[in-house]
């Protein structure tokens, strides 16, 4: 029936019939259906039947069957069904791995299928996305072998891949190849390379490349400016970032949320919170709403500068505008509250964080534990330690050192020794700080000889700070004897 329909130019009806056959026969049926078509061909046989069969398998999602059809056609020396191959290639480019697509593409190219730069570019992009830069380079090299000329998109795709792989040398080599081949690098070329240089902290080179771009008459876009400004901000060069920002405004380009967040982050790192806050006001005037990153950056900045009041005001504004606090914002607030010795508030914030469904990290817990221990509330510190452990955390040596310090400050040397045993049993290796805490505790509240015993039993190693503590204690003991 299929042969009959094709012979009478009823191609849609023939394809519909083959779709029905494929749907009934299912996956893995290519060989049997192909054989049936061979057996039933008559004198009016048309090669289109194989195109239709490949299309039917492709549309059904049976890619392997469609490839098998193509190979069976080759095996029997029929004309290659280029229409079916094109349909299958389009489908594979959207759904399959680039390795599989590339293998199939080379097969049909060797059979006379016309090469297309677009397909090469798509394959390069797919390989680069998967981090397979060598395979992308192989596809690029094949372009010339197939008699095609690389385009700006071809070069940019590969340059972008190399830059993401942190191989700037190859990126710049390709830029030189472009120029030698009279393919002019465009804004995207420069933007990608500038971004790569910024990530490598080669800011002077990035600025030089930016100037070269402008000299060539290319107009930097928002992405180029944002990349360069962000690089300067992250490396503490806020002054230069502000200059570039003004240059951007003079070109009539409008800053977006990403750019503002970069500038706010840079200003917060530089301790210029007043200027950072001004940018938030400027954002609002331009109709841009601060997001989670904006607020979190400001909260962290104010907390680090010791301006807890302003940090809490930002938190209120954040909640008012319906932006939820994340781990970074909560941790910054906990840090700020602990720094101001507002331990009860810090613990409340920790509870709010848990209630919001967030999981505090070891640092957040340890800061609160340290705050309670410094207040002499070591029991509360141990309560939080148990809470950490029940929440799936495995506290490290820093957390234990904080608790050890709390016990030693209160003269609870027996409990401190027991905590050391607990640490060792859990596989937490004490460090020199652990030893120094114990040494100072035993010197002030016990007997230094007790620590010598511990040292020999546990294999602890003394450092310069330990000897300083011992000298200080022996000096004090000597003065006591003289006074007597």
C-alpha positions in Angstrom: 0.0 0.0 0.0 2.9 2.4 0.9 4.6 1.7 -2.5 1.2 2.2 -4.2 0.6 5.6 -2.6 4.1 6.9 -3.3 3.9 5.8 -7.0 0.8 8.0 -7.2 2.5 10.9 -5.6 0.3 10.6 -2.5 3.3 11.2 -0.2 1.5 12.5 2.9 -0.8 9.5 2.9 2.2 7.1 2.5 4.0 8.8 5.4 0.8 8.5 7.5 0.6 4.8 6.8 4.3 4.3 7.7 3.7 6.2 11.0 0.9 3.7 11.7 3.2 0.7 11.0 6.0 2.1 13.1 3.7 2.8 16.0 2.4 -0.8 15.9 5.9 -2.4 15.5 7.6 -0.2 18.0 11.2 0.4 19.0 13.8 -2.0 17.5 11.7 -2.8 14.4 13.7 -1.0 11.7 15.3 -4.1 10.3 12.1 -6.1 9.9 10.1 -3.1 8.5 12.9 -2.4 6.0 13.0 -6.0 4.9 9.2 -5.9 4.3 9.5 -2.8 2.2 12.2 -4.5 0.1 10.1 -7.6 -0.4 7.0 -5.7 -1.4 8.6 -3.2 -3.9 7.4 -3.5 -7.4 8.4 -2.1 -10.8 7.3 1.5 -9.7 9.6 1.5 -6.7 10.5 5.0 -5.4 13.5 5.7 -3.1 11.2 8.2 -1.2 9.9 5.2 0.8 13.2 5.2 2.8 12.9 9.0 3.4 9.4 8.4 4.7 10.5 5.5 6.9 13.3 7.5 8.5 10.9 10.4 9.1 8.3 8.0 10.6 10.9 6.6 13.1 12.3 10.1 13.8 8.9 11.5 14.6 8.1 8.5 16.9 11.4 9.3 18.8 13.0 6.0 17.7 16.4 7.6 16.8 18.4 4.4 16.8 15.9 2.8 14.4 16.0 5.9 12.1 19.9 5.6 12.0 19.6 1.9 11.3 17.3 2.7 8.3 20.0 5.0 6.9 22.7 2.3 7.3 20.5 -0.4 5.7 20.0 1.9 2.7 23.7 2.4 2.4 24.3 -1.4 2.8 21.9 -2.1 -0.1 23.4 0.6 -2.3 20.2 2.6 -2.7 20.3 6.4 -3.1 20.9 8.1 0.3 17.6 9.5 1.7 18.8 13.0 2.3 15.3 14.3 3.2 15.0 11.7 6.0 18.6 12.4 7.1 17.9 16.1 7.4 14.8 15.4 9.5 16.7 13.0 11.8 19.7 15.4 12.1 17.4 18.3 13.2 15.8 16.1 15.8 19.1 14.8 17.1 20.5 18.4 17.4 17.7 19.2 19.7 17.7 16.0 21.9 20.8 13.9 21.6 24.3 14.1 22.9 26.8 15.9 20.6 29.0 12.9 20.4 26.2 10.8 18.9 25.1 13.6 16.6 28.7 14.3 15.4 29.2 10.6 14.5 25.9 10.5 12.5 26.7 13.9 10.8 30.1 12.6 9.6 28.5 9.5 8.2 26.0 11.4 6.1 28.6 14.0 5.0 30.7 11.2 3.7 27.7 10.0 1.7 27.4 13.4 0.0 25.1 15.3 2.4 25.8 19.0 1.9 27.7 20.5 4.9 26.2 23.5 6.7 28.1 26.0 8.9 25.0 26.3 11.2 25.1 22.6 12.1 28.9 22.9 12.8 28.2 25.9 15.1 25.4 24.1 17.0 27.6 21.1 17.6 30.5 23.3 18.8 28.1 25.0 21.2 26.8 21.7 22.5 30.4 20.4 23.1 31.4 23.6 24.8 28.3 23.5 27.0 29.4 20.0 28.2 32.9 21.2 28.7 34.3 19.0 25.9 36.5 21.8 24.4 38.8 19.4 22.5 35.8 17.9 20.7 34.5 21.5 19.9 38.0 22.3 18.4 37.8 19.1 16.3 34.4 20.2 14.9 35.9 23.7 14.2 38.9 22.1 12.3 36.5 20.0 10.3 34.9 23.1 8.8 37.9 23.9 6.6 38.3 20.2 5.6 34.7 20.2 4.3 35.3 23.3 2.2 33.4 25.7 4.6 34.6 29.1 5.9 34.3 29.7 9.7 32.0 32.6 10.6 32.2 35.1 13.5 29.7 32.8 15.3 31.9 29.8 14.8 35.0 31.6 16.2 33.0 33.2 19.1 31.5 29.9 20.1 34.9 28.3 20.5 36.5 31.4 22.1 33.7 31.4 24.6 34.3 27.7 25.3 38.0 28.2 25.9 37.4 31.2 28.2 34.9 29.1 30.3 37.6 26.4 30.5 40.0 29.1 31.8 42.2 28.7 28.7 42.6 32.3 27.7 45.8 31.6 25.7 43.7 29.5 23.2 41.0 32.1 23.2 43.4 34.9 22.2 45.0 32.5 19.6 41.6 32.1 18.0 41.1 35.9 18.0 44.4 36.2 16.1 43.2 33.5 13.6 40.0 35.5 13.1 41.9 38.7 12.3 44.3 36.9 10.0 41.4 35.4 8.2 39.8 38.8 7.8 36.9 37.8 10.2 36.5 40.9 12.3 36.0 40.2 16.1 32.7 41.7 17.3 31.4 43.0 20.6 30.7 39.4 21.7 34.3 38.4 21.0 35.7 41.2 23.1 33.1 40.8 25.9 33.9 37.1 26.3 37.7 37.7 26.4 37.3 40.6 28.8 35.1 38.4 31.1 37.9 35.7 31.0 40.6 38.2 31.9 38.5 39.6 34.8 38.0 36.1 36.2 41.7 35.7 36.1 42.1 39.0 37.9 44.0 40.4 34.9 42.2 43.7 35.2 44.8 45.9 33.4 44.7 43.6 30.4 40.9 43.6 30.5 40.9 47.4 30.5 43.4 47.5 27.6 41.3 45.1 25.6 38.2 47.2 26.3 40.1 50.3 25.0 41.1 48.4 21.9 37.5 47.5 21.3 36.4 51.2 21.5 39.3 52.3 19.3 38.1 49.8 16.6 34.8 51.6 16.6 32.8 48.9 18.3 30.2 50.1 20.8 30.4 48.2 24.1 27.0 46.9 25.3 25.6 46.6 28.8 27.1 43.1 29.2 30.6 44.4 28.3 30.4 47.2 30.8 28.9 45.0 33.5 31.6 42.4 33.1 34.4 45.0 33.4 32.8 46.8 36.3 32.1 43.5 38.2 35.8 42.5 37.7 37.0 45.8 39.2 34.6 45.6 42.1 35.5 42.0 43.0 39.2 43.0 43.1 38.7 46.0 45.3 39.2 48.6 42.5 36.0 50.4 43.2 37.3 53.8 42.1 38.0 52.5 38.6 34.7 50.7 38.6 32.9 54.0 39.3 34.8 55.6 36.4 33.7 52.9 34.0 30.2 53.2 35.3 30.1 56.9 34.5 31.5 56.1 31.0 28.7 53.7 30.6 26.1 56.3 31.5 27.7 58.8 29.1 27.1 56.2 26.3 23.4 56.3 27.1 23.3 52.7 28.4 20.9 51.9 31.2 22.3 49.9 34.2 20.5 46.8 35.2 20.0 45.0 38.5 23.1 42.8 37.9 25.3 45.9 37.5 23.9 47.7 40.5 24.5 44.6 42.6 28.1 44.4 41.5 28.6 48.1 42.4 26.9 47.7 45.8 29.0 44.6 46.5 32.2 46.5 45.7 31.2 49.5 47.8 30.3 47.3 50.7 33.6 45.5 50.5 35.3 48.9 50.5 33.4 49.9 53.6 31.5 52.7 51.8 28.0 51.7 53.0 26.7 55.2 52.6 27.4 55.2 48.9 26.1 51.7 48.5 22.8 52.8 50.0 22.6 55.7 47.5 22.7 53.1 44.7 19.7 51.4 46.2 17.8 54.7 46.0 19.0 55.2 42.5 17.8 51.7 41.6 14.3 52.5 42.9 14.2 55.7 40.9 15.0 53.8 37.8 12.1 51.4 38.6 14.4 48.5 39.5 13.5 46.5 42.6 16.3 45.4 44.9 16.4 41.6 45.0 17.7 39.1 47.5 21.3 39.6 46.5 21.0 43.4 46.9 19.6 43.2 50.5 21.9 40.3 51.6 25.0 42.2 50.4 23.9 45.3 52.4 23.1 43.3 55.5 26.5 41.6 55.3 28.2 44.9 54.7 26.6 46.7 57.6 27.2 43.8 60.0 30.9 43.7 59.1 31.1 47.4 59.7 29.5 47.0 63.1 26.4 48.9 62.1 23.9 46.4 63.4 21.0 48.9 63.5 21.3 49.6 59.8 21.5 45.9 59.0 18.3 45.2 61.0 16.6 48.1 59.1 17.6 46.5 55.8 16.2 43.2 57.1 12.8 45.0 57.9 12.8 46.6 54.4 13.6 43.2 52.9 10.6 41.5 54.6 8.3 44.4 53.9 9.0 44.1 50.2 8.3 40.3 50.2 11.9 39.2 49.8 12.8 36.1 51.9 16.0 36.0 53.8 18.4 33.3 52.7 21.3 31.5 54.5 23.8 34.3 53.8 21.5 37.0 55.2 20.7 35.0 58.3 24.3 34.1 58.9 25.4 37.7 58.5 22.8 38.9 61.0 23.9 36.1 63.5 27.5 37.2 63.0 26.6 40.9 63.6 24.5 40.1 66.7 27.3 37.9 68.2 29.9 40.6 67.5 27.7 43.0 69.5 27.3 40.4 72.2 23.5 40.2 71.7 23.6 36.4 72.1 20.0 35.9 72.9 19.0 37.8 69.8 21.5 35.8 67.8 20.0 32.6 69.1 16.5 33.8 68.2 17.7 34.6 64.7 19.0 31.1 64.5 15.6 29.7 65.5 13.9 31.9 62.8 16.3 30.6 60.3 15.4 27.0 61.2 11.7 27.9 61.2 12.1 29.3 57.6 13.2 25.8 56.5 16.8 26.8 56.1 19.8 24.8 57.5 22.3 26.9 59.4 25.9 25.9 58.7 28.6 25.0 61.2 29.8 28.6 61.3 26.4 30.0 62.3 26.0 27.4 65.2 29.6 27.9 66.3 29.2 31.7 66.5 26.2 31.4 68.8 27.9 28.6 70.9 30.9 30.9 71.3 28.7 33.8 72.4 27.0 31.7 75.1 30.4 30.2 76.3 31.9 33.7 76.6 28.9 34.7 78.7 29.6 31.7 81.0 26.5 29.8 79.7 28.4 26.7 78.6 25.4 24.4 79.2 23.6 26.3 76.5 26.6 25.8 74.2 26.4 22.1 74.7 22.7 22.1 74.1 23.4 23.7 70.7 26.1 21.2 70.0 23.6 18.4 70.5 21.2 20.2 68.3 23.8 20.5 65.6 24.5 16.8 65.7 20.9 15.8 65.7 20.4 18.0 62.6 23.0 16.0 60.7 26.0 18.3 61.3 29.4 16.8 62.2 31.0 19.6 64.3 34.7 20.2 63.6 37.6 21.1 65.8 36.7 24.9 65.8 33.3 24.1 67.5 34.9 21.9 70.0 37.6 24.5 70.7 35.0 27.1 71.5 33.3 24.7 74.0 36.7 23.7 75.4 37.6 27.4 75.9 34.2 27.9 77.8 34.9 25.0 80.1 38.5 26.1 80.8 37.5 29.7 81.5 35.2 28.4 84.2 37.8 26.1 85.6 35.9 22.9 84.6 39.1 21.1 83.8 37.7 17.6 84.4 34.9 18.3 81.9 37.5 19.8 79.5 39.5 16.6 79.6 36.3 14.6 79.0 35.5 16.8 76.0 38.9 16.0 74.6 38.2 12.3 74.9 34.8 12.8 73.2 36.6 14.7 70.3 39.1 11.9 69.9 36.4 9.2 70.0 34.5 11.0 67.2 37.6 11.3 65.1 37.9 15.1 65.5 41.7 15.8 65.6 42.7 18.4 68.1 44.9 21.2 66.8 47.5 23.5 68.4 44.6 25.8 69.6 43.0 22.9 71.5 46.3 22.3 73.2 46.9 26.0 74.1 43.3 26.3 75.5 43.9 23.2 77.7 47.4 24.4 78.7 46.1 27.8 79.8 43.2 26.2 81.7 45.4 23.8 83.5 47.9 26.5 84.3 45.2 28.8 85.8 42.9 26.3 87.4 44.8 23.0 87.8 48.2 21.6 87.4 50.4 22.0 84.3 51.7 18.5 85.0 48.1 17.2 84.3 48.5 18.5 80.7 51.9 16.9 80.4 50.2 13.6 81.1 47.5 14.4 78.6 50.1 15.3 76.0 51.9 12.1 76.4 48.7 10.1 76.3 47.0 11.9 73.4 50.1 12.8 71.3 49.5 16.6 71.5 52.2 18.9 70.2 53.2 22.2 71.8 53.8 25.3 69.8 55.3 28.8 70.6 52.0 30.0 72.2 52.0 27.0 74.5 55.6 27.8 75.7 54.6 31.4 76.2 51.7 30.3 78.5 54.0 28.0 80.4 56.7 30.8 80.9 54.0 33.2 82.0 52.6 30.7 84.5 56.1 29.7 85.9 57.0 33.4 86.2 53.8 34.0 88.2 54.6 31.0 90.4 58.1 32.3 91.0 56.9 35.7 92.0 54.4 34.1 94.5 57.3 32.2 96.1 59.4 35.4 96.3 56.5 37.3 98.0 56.2 34.5 100.5 
